[in-house]
Amino acid sequence: MSALPATTREVRLARRPAGLPRSSDFDVAEVPLPLPAAEEALVRTTYFRVTASLRMMIGEGAESVEGVPFPVLRPGDPVAGGALGEVVIAPEGSGLKPGDLVAHGAGWREYALVPAAELSPLDPATDPAVHLGHGWTAYAALTRAAGIRPGDTVYVTGATGAIGSVAALAARRLGAARVVGGTGSAAKTEALISGCGYDAVVTVGSGSLTDKLAAVAPGGLDVVLDTVGGDQLAAAVGAARTGARIVVIGALSGQLAPNGPGRSAPVSLDSFQLLLKKVTLRGYSADDHPEAEQEWLDLLDGATVPHHVVAGIERAPQALVDTIAGRYLGPVLVKPF
């Protein structure tokens, strides 16, 4: 094993953002390399994930929100998130050894101290974007919450995001006959069709989104996987077929709103349509079914997924800004070294 450095870098919250975060709201700090205590492992991070949901952790008033499954960050706190890394030092009896690839939740730093019991050994041959992406979230929502059936027509809002970019693949492998994506970026339409497996894509903007959905799915929608809320959710209710199942797994319309803390996503729905069509509408978290992750990997069977890699931990704050701005397709990973 090569000599360890005396210092390491980590990203910290410098100040609470007013509205959408800026790169200047974060600092990249150089700190002494931590050494593990008993039952801890030292892990060298190889990739960590950047997600728009970080905004909920750093905005004003985050402490007052109940039920958000993320730790609240205060100025000076290191940022954390899903990551992959190589074990450098492992405690005796842990079953780990130096060089093992593991998943951990202490990303946004070059080296992390993690309790060995919280590390998940991984197959090094698997694409990092598969491990750190949200494909299994889409799979779990389709199988556990939506009860997808062969022949269904599926609509996915926020199709260019970390979940949406792989949701079409999941739906297709589960038997969907037609998969439609929704996006605010007309420039990404071709990539969603040719690279992500969508049959058609509707863009949010001018014109009636419900009419656009009717044009590409004239028989109506059987399943809606909603990561956005807002107008896209309202349009999906209007285009739903009798007995449709709508599953809400995100609220990007609120998280990405330019004003406010990003923890509210109000929407006006036509409840008469819900009643008339006997539509099921439910919120869902894949965390309730962790076993779905391995099922997703088995279903994926080595296929790659679209993603974007940013090199250098110092570029992580700007990567977050660009992710929130919708500049990428698929999950965004930072390679710190």
Solvent accessible surface area in square Angstrom, and as a share of the most:
residue,aa,sasa,rsa
1,M,168,0.75
2,S,94,0.61
3,A,100,0.78
4,L,56,0.28
5,P,57,0.36
6,A,88,0.68
7,T,58,0.34
8,T,5,0.03
9,R,78,0.28
10,E,18,0.08
11,V,0,0.00
12,R,79,0.29
13,L,1,0.00
14,A,27,0.21
15,R,114,0.42
16,R,42,0.15
17,P,7,0.05
18,A,101,0.79
19,G,19,0.18
20,L,60,0.30
21,P,5,0.03
22,R,148,0.54
23,S,44,0.29
24,S,63,0.40
25,D,0,0.00
26,F,11,0.04
27,D,76,0.39
28,V,54,0.31
29,A,21,0.16
30,E,122,0.55
31,V,25,0.15
32,P,107,0.67
33,L,21,0.10
34,P,44,0.27
35,L,123,0.61
36,P,34,0.21
37,A,67,0.52
38,A,88,0.68
39,E,122,0.55
40,E,44,0.20
41,A,0,0.00
42,L,0,0.00
43,V,0,0.00
44,R,79,0.29
45,T,0,0.00
46,T,26,0.15
47,Y,42,0.16
48,F,0,0.00
49,R,50,0.18
50,V,3,0.02
51,T,34,0.20
52,A,13,0.10
53,S,24,0.15
54,L,7,0.04
55,R,2,0.01
56,M,26,0.12
57,M,13,0.06
58,I,0,0.00
59,G,3,0.03
60,E,108,0.48
61,G,34,0.32
62,A,4,0.03
63,E,92,0.41
64,S,90,0.58
65,V,55,0.32
66,E,162,0.73
67,G,79,0.76
68,V,43,0.25
69,P,100,0.63
70,F,73,0.30
71,P,85,0.53
72,V,44,0.25
73,L,11,0.05
74,R,123,0.45
75,P,73,0.46
76,G,44,0.43
77,D,46,0.24
78,P,48,0.30
79,V,0,0.00
80,A,30,0.23
81,G,21,0.20
82,G,16,0.15
83,A,1,0.01
84,L,3,0.02
85,G,0,0.00
86,E,70,0.32
87,V,3,0.02
88,V,15,0.09
89,I,56,0.29
90,A,24,0.19
91,P,24,0.15
92,E,176,0.79
93,G,88,0.85
94,S,40,0.26
95,G,77,0.74
96,L,23,0.12
97,K,128,0.54
98,P,83,0.52
99,G,54,0.52
100,D,28,0.14
101,L,31,0.15
102,V,0,0.00
103,A,28,0.21
104,H,14,0.06
105,G,52,0.50
106,A,18,0.14
107,G,0,0.00
108,W,5,0.02
109,R,42,0.15
110,E,12,0.05
111,Y,18,0.07
112,A,1,0.01
113,L,56,0.28
114,V,7,0.04
115,P,57,0.36
116,A,14,0.11
117,A,106,0.82
118,E,117,0.52
119,L,14,0.07
120,S,57,0.36
121,P,94,0.59
122,L,41,0.20
123,D,80,0.42
124,P,108,0.68
125,A,92,0.71
126,T,37,0.22
127,D,32,0.17
128,P,39,0.25
129,A,0,0.00
130,V,12,0.07
131,H,23,0.10
132,L,6,0.03
133,G,4,0.04
134,H,43,0.19
135,G,5,0.05
136,W,39,0.14
137,T,17,0.10
138,A,0,0.00
139,Y,20,0.08
140,A,0,0.00
141,A,0,0.00
142,L,1,0.00
143,T,40,0.23
144,R,67,0.25
145,A,13,0.10
146,A,3,0.02
147,G,35,0.34
148,I,23,0.12
149,R,139,0.51
150,P,117,0.74
151,G,46,0.45
152,D,10,0.05
153,T,15,0.09
154,V,0,0.00
155,Y,0,0.00
156,V,1,0.00
157,T,0,0.00
158,G,13,0.13
159,A,0,0.00
160,T,22,0.13
161,G,26,0.25
162,A,24,0.19
163,I,28,0.14
164,G,1,0.01
165,S,1,0.01
166,V,5,0.03
167,A,0,0.00
168,A,0,0.00
169,L,43,0.21
170,A,0,0.00
171,A,0,0.00
172,R,86,0.32
173,R,99,0.36
174,L,41,0.21
175,G,30,0.29
176,A,8,0.06
177,A,66,0.52
178,R,82,0.30
179,V,0,0.00
180,V,0,0.00
181,G,0,0.00
182,G,0,0.00
183,T,5,0.03
184,G,65,0.62
185,S,33,0.21
186,A,72,0.56
187,A,100,0.78
188,K,32,0.14
189,T,36,0.21
190,E,115,0.52
191,A,39,0.30
192,L,0,0.00
193,I,68,0.34
194,S,83,0.54
195,G,55,0.53
196,C,7,0.04
197,G,33,0.32
198,Y,4,0.02
199,D,58,0.30
200,A,11,0.09
201,V,21,0.12
202,V,6,0.04
203,T,39,0.22
204,V,54,0.31
205,G,57,0.55
206,S,103,0.66
207,G,64,0.61
208,S,54,0.35
209,L,21,0.11
210,T,48,0.28
211,D,95,0.49
212,K,57,0.24
213,L,0,0.00
214,A,54,0.42
215,A,81,0.63
216,V,33,0.19
217,A,5,0.04
218,P,117,0.74
219,G,47,0.45
220,G,12,0.12
221,L,0,0.00
222,D,13,0.07
223,V,0,0.00
224,V,0,0.00
225,L,0,0.00
226,D,0,0.00
227,T,6,0.04
228,V,18,0.10
229,G,6,0.06
230,G,11,0.11
231,D,114,0.59
232,Q,17,0.08
233,L,10,0.05
234,A,35,0.27
235,A,8,0.06
236,A,0,0.00
237,V,1,0.01
238,G,34,0.32
239,A,14,0.10
240,A,6,0.05
241,R,97,0.35
242,T,92,0.54
243,G,33,0.31
244,A,1,0.01
245,R,25,0.09
246,I,1,0.00
247,V,1,0.01
248,V,39,0.23
249,I,30,0.15
250,G,21,0.21
251,A,35,0.27
252,L,48,0.24
253,S,46,0.30
254,G,4,0.04
255,Q,21,0.09
256,L,55,0.27
257,A,31,0.24
258,P,93,0.58
259,N,121,0.62
260,G,42,0.40
261,P,55,0.35
262,G,5,0.04
263,R,50,0.18
264,S,79,0.51
265,A,34,0.26
266,P,114,0.72
267,V,59,0.34
268,S,100,0.64
269,L,50,0.25
270,D,75,0.39
271,S,80,0.52
272,F,123,0.51
273,Q,45,0.20
274,L,37,0.18
275,L,135,0.67
276,L,107,0.53
277,K,30,0.13
278,K,147,0.62
279,V,18,0.10
280,T,70,0.41
281,L,66,0.33
282,R,105,0.38
283,G,56,0.54
284,Y,23,0.09
285,S,54,0.35
286,A,7,0.05
287,D,97,0.50
288,D,100,0.52
289,H,57,0.25
290,P,91,0.57
291,E,88,0.39
292,A,0,0.00
293,E,63,0.28
294,Q,104,0.46
295,E,63,0.28
296,W,4,0.01
297,L,44,0.22
298,D,95,0.49
299,L,51,0.26
300,L,3,0.02
301,D,119,0.62
302,G,75,0.72
303,A,29,0.22
304,T,102,0.59
305,V,10,0.06
306,P,39,0.24
307,H,69,0.31
308,H,72,0.32
309,V,61,0.35
310,V,4,0.02
311,A,58,0.45
312,G,10,0.09
313,I,0,0.00
314,E,93,0.42
315,R,126,0.46
316,A,0,0.00
317,P,7,0.05
318,Q,81,0.36
319,A,3,0.02
320,L,0,0.00
321,V,33,0.19
322,D,20,0.10
323,T,29,0.17
324,I,13,0.07
325,A,57,0.45
326,G,38,0.37
327,R,146,0.53
328,Y,41,0.16
329,L,40,0.20
330,G,6,0.06
331,P,3,0.02
332,V,3,0.02
333,L,1,0.00
334,V,0,0.00
335,K,87,0.37
336,P,1,0.01
337,F,96,0.40
